[in-house]
Amino acid sequence: MEVTRLPGLVVRTIAVGGMDNNVYLLTAAGGDQLLIDAAAEPEAIEALLTSAADDADAPHLRYLLTTHSHHDHIGALAAVAPAHPGTETLAGDADADAITAATGVPITRRLQHGDTIALGDVTLDVIGLRGHTPGSVAIACTLPGVPTQVFTGDSLFPGGVGNTGRDSQRFGSLFSDVVSRLFERYRGDDAVVRPGHGKPTTLGAERPHLAEWEARGW
């Protein structure tokens, strides 16, 4: 488990399932929690929640957010959601129906690009990144005195954007969104990218390669 303590927010990370999906738990100082991608291994996710007992006074899971509808990101949602009644389920609008069809879990809040999520005193920005799936979303958190944290699902990784099936239209959409909505908006090169699989990177490490990614088309 990786634990990152920021002003007013604790981020805990585990990897689960056969594809080593990252599950992120964000706990605000007031106790509100947001879990990103209940991907697999519900017992491990419950242990992750238990491990955060001392991260705030009376922590409670307020949101279950799914970054996109692919099967490896939703495998534990049907087990975790009913175990926490009253928790809001969040996903991008264009992926919400597919997630519900696959898991039986209704999405109680359908996210649009530009929305915000209030996690206690912390504001999370919703960023639509269309292309890996139609409704993929990232979540960004900007806190005073520390680098922005961006949770990108499968839309941005170290070394490139997410898989678009060699479809030029999907790639063009995703690349355009990643450039305009991430690299141009968050200009601090220390902004941390936390992807759906693998290790974090920074926008600064990836920024010099944008032209290369565009030229190769994936």
C-alpha positions as CSV (number, residue, x, y, z in Angstrom):
1,M,0.0,0.0,0.0
2,E,1.2,3.5,-0.8
3,V,0.1,6.3,1.5
4,T,0.5,10.0,0.6
5,R,-0.4,12.6,3.1
6,L,-1.3,16.0,1.8
7,P,-2.8,19.1,3.5
8,G,-6.3,18.1,4.4
9,L,-6.3,14.9,2.3
10,V,-4.8,11.4,2.6
11,V,-4.4,9.3,-0.5
12,R,-4.1,5.5,-0.1
13,T,-3.3,3.2,-3.1
14,I,-3.5,-0.5,-3.6
15,A,-3.3,-2.7,-6.8
16,V,-5.8,-5.4,-7.2
17,G,-6.8,-8.1,-9.7
18,G,-5.0,-9.8,-12.5
19,M,-4.3,-6.6,-14.3
20,D,-2.9,-4.8,-11.3
21,N,-5.6,-2.1,-11.3
22,N,-5.0,0.8,-8.9
23,V,-7.6,1.5,-6.4
24,Y,-7.4,5.0,-4.7
25,L,-9.0,6.0,-1.5
26,L,-9.1,9.7,-0.7
27,T,-9.9,10.7,2.8
28,A,-10.6,14.4,3.6
29,A,-9.8,15.9,7.0
30,G,-13.5,16.0,8.0
31,G,-13.9,12.2,7.3
32,D,-15.5,12.2,3.9
33,Q,-14.0,9.5,1.6
34,L,-14.0,8.9,-2.1
35,L,-13.0,5.5,-3.6
36,I,-11.8,5.5,-7.2
37,D,-12.4,2.3,-9.1
38,A,-13.7,-0.7,-7.2
39,A,-11.9,-2.9,-9.7
40,A,-11.5,-6.3,-8.1
41,E,-10.9,-8.1,-4.8
42,P,-13.6,-6.6,-2.6
43,E,-11.9,-8.0,0.5
44,A,-8.8,-6.0,-0.3
45,I,-10.9,-2.9,-0.8
46,E,-12.6,-3.3,2.5
47,A,-9.1,-3.7,4.1
48,L,-8.1,-0.5,2.4
49,L,-11.0,1.3,4.0
50,T,-10.2,-0.2,7.4
51,S,-6.6,0.9,7.0
52,A,-7.8,4.6,6.8
53,A,-9.5,4.5,10.2
54,D,-6.9,7.0,11.7
55,D,-6.7,9.3,8.7
56,A,-9.5,11.4,10.0
57,D,-12.1,11.6,12.7
58,A,-14.9,9.2,11.9
59,P,-14.1,8.5,8.3
60,H,-17.0,7.4,6.1
61,L,-17.2,6.3,2.5
62,R,-19.3,9.0,0.8
63,Y,-18.5,8.3,-2.9
64,L,-17.7,5.4,-5.1
65,L,-16.4,6.8,-8.4
66,T,-15.7,4.7,-11.5
67,T,-13.4,6.2,-14.1
68,H,-14.8,4.2,-17.0
69,S,-16.8,1.2,-17.9
70,H,-14.2,-1.4,-18.8
71,H,-14.6,-4.7,-17.0
72,D,-11.3,-4.6,-15.1
73,H,-12.3,-1.4,-13.4
74,I,-15.8,-2.5,-12.1
75,G,-15.3,-6.1,-10.9
76,A,-15.8,-5.3,-7.2
77,L,-18.5,-2.6,-7.5
78,A,-21.4,-5.0,-7.1
79,A,-19.9,-6.2,-3.8
80,V,-18.6,-2.9,-2.4
81,A,-21.6,-0.7,-3.1
82,P,-24.2,-2.7,-1.2
83,A,-21.8,-3.0,1.8
84,H,-21.9,0.8,2.2
85,P,-25.6,1.9,2.0
86,G,-26.0,5.6,1.3
87,T,-22.8,5.9,-0.6
88,E,-23.2,7.8,-3.9
89,T,-22.0,6.1,-7.0
90,L,-20.4,8.3,-9.6
91,A,-19.4,7.8,-13.3
92,G,-19.1,9.7,-16.5
93,D,-22.5,10.2,-18.1
94,A,-21.7,8.4,-21.3
95,D,-20.4,5.3,-19.4
96,A,-23.0,5.2,-16.7
97,D,-25.5,2.9,-18.4
98,A,-22.8,0.4,-19.4
99,I,-21.6,0.2,-15.8
100,T,-25.1,-0.4,-14.4
101,A,-25.8,-3.0,-17.1
102,A,-22.6,-4.9,-16.2
103,T,-22.8,-4.6,-12.4
104,G,-26.4,-4.0,-11.5
105,V,-25.3,-1.0,-9.5
106,P,-27.2,2.2,-10.4
107,I,-25.1,5.3,-10.9
108,T,-26.6,8.0,-8.7
109,R,-24.6,10.9,-10.1
110,R,-23.7,11.1,-13.8
111,L,-20.7,13.3,-14.2
112,Q,-20.0,15.9,-16.9
113,H,-16.8,17.6,-17.8
114,G,-16.5,20.7,-15.6
115,D,-18.4,19.3,-12.7
116,T,-16.9,19.4,-9.2
117,I,-17.2,17.0,-6.3
118,A,-17.2,18.3,-2.7
119,L,-15.2,16.0,-0.4
120,G,-15.4,17.8,2.9
121,D,-13.4,21.0,2.4
122,V,-11.6,19.6,-0.7
123,T,-12.9,20.4,-4.2
124,L,-12.3,17.8,-6.8
125,D,-12.5,18.8,-10.5
126,V,-14.2,16.4,-13.0
127,I,-12.4,16.2,-16.3
128,G,-13.9,14.4,-19.3
129,L,-11.4,12.6,-21.4
130,R,-13.3,11.0,-24.3
131,G,-11.7,8.3,-26.4
132,H,-10.6,5.3,-24.3
133,T,-14.3,5.1,-23.6
134,P,-16.9,7.7,-24.4
135,G,-17.5,8.6,-20.8
136,S,-14.0,8.3,-19.2
137,V,-13.4,10.8,-16.5
138,A,-10.4,12.0,-14.5
139,I,-10.4,13.7,-11.1
140,A,-8.0,16.5,-10.2
141,C,-7.3,17.9,-6.8
142,T,-5.4,21.2,-6.2
143,L,-4.4,21.9,-2.7
144,P,-2.3,24.8,-1.4
145,G,1.4,24.3,-1.3
146,V,1.5,20.9,-3.0
147,P,1.4,19.6,-6.5
148,T,-1.9,19.0,-8.2
149,Q,-3.0,15.3,-8.0
150,V,-4.7,14.0,-11.2
151,F,-6.4,10.5,-11.1
152,T,-6.6,9.6,-14.8
153,G,-8.0,6.1,-15.0
154,D,-6.9,4.6,-18.3
155,S,-6.8,7.9,-20.2
156,L,-3.2,8.9,-19.5
157,F,-0.2,6.8,-18.5
158,P,3.6,7.3,-18.3
159,G,4.5,7.2,-22.0
160,G,1.2,8.0,-23.6
161,V,-2.6,8.2,-23.7
162,G,-4.8,5.2,-23.1
163,N,-5.7,2.5,-25.6
164,T,-8.0,3.7,-28.4
165,G,-8.0,0.5,-30.5
166,R,-5.9,2.1,-33.3
167,D,-9.0,4.1,-34.1
168,S,-7.9,7.5,-35.4
169,Q,-11.1,9.3,-34.4
170,R,-10.9,7.9,-30.8
171,F,-7.2,8.7,-30.6
172,G,-7.8,12.3,-31.9
173,S,-10.5,12.8,-29.3
174,L,-8.5,11.5,-26.4
175,F,-5.3,13.3,-27.4
176,S,-7.1,16.6,-27.8
177,D,-8.9,16.3,-24.5
178,V,-5.7,15.3,-22.7
179,V,-3.8,18.2,-24.1
180,S,-6.4,20.9,-23.6
181,R,-8.0,19.7,-20.4
182,L,-4.8,18.5,-18.6
183,F,-1.6,19.7,-20.0
184,E,-2.8,23.2,-20.9
185,R,-4.9,23.6,-17.8
186,Y,-2.5,22.3,-15.2
187,R,0.8,24.0,-16.2
188,G,2.8,23.1,-13.2
189,D,5.2,20.4,-14.3
190,D,5.1,18.9,-10.8
191,A,1.4,17.9,-11.2
192,V,1.2,14.2,-10.3
193,V,-0.6,11.8,-12.7
194,R,-2.0,8.7,-10.9
195,P,-3.1,6.3,-13.6
196,G,-5.4,3.3,-13.5
197,H,-2.5,0.9,-13.7
198,G,1.2,1.2,-12.8
199,K,3.2,3.9,-11.2
200,P,2.6,7.6,-11.0
201,T,4.3,10.1,-13.3
202,T,4.1,13.9,-13.7
203,L,2.8,16.2,-16.4
204,G,6.3,17.6,-16.6
205,A,7.8,14.2,-17.4
206,E,5.3,13.6,-20.1
207,R,4.9,17.1,-21.6
208,P,8.0,16.9,-23.9
209,H,6.6,13.8,-25.7
210,L,3.2,15.2,-26.8
211,A,4.3,15.8,-30.4
212,E,5.7,12.3,-30.5
213,W,2.4,10.8,-29.3
214,E,0.5,12.7,-31.8
215,A,2.7,11.7,-34.7
216,R,2.6,8.0,-33.8
217,G,-1.2,8.0,-33.4
218,W,-1.5,6.0,-30.2
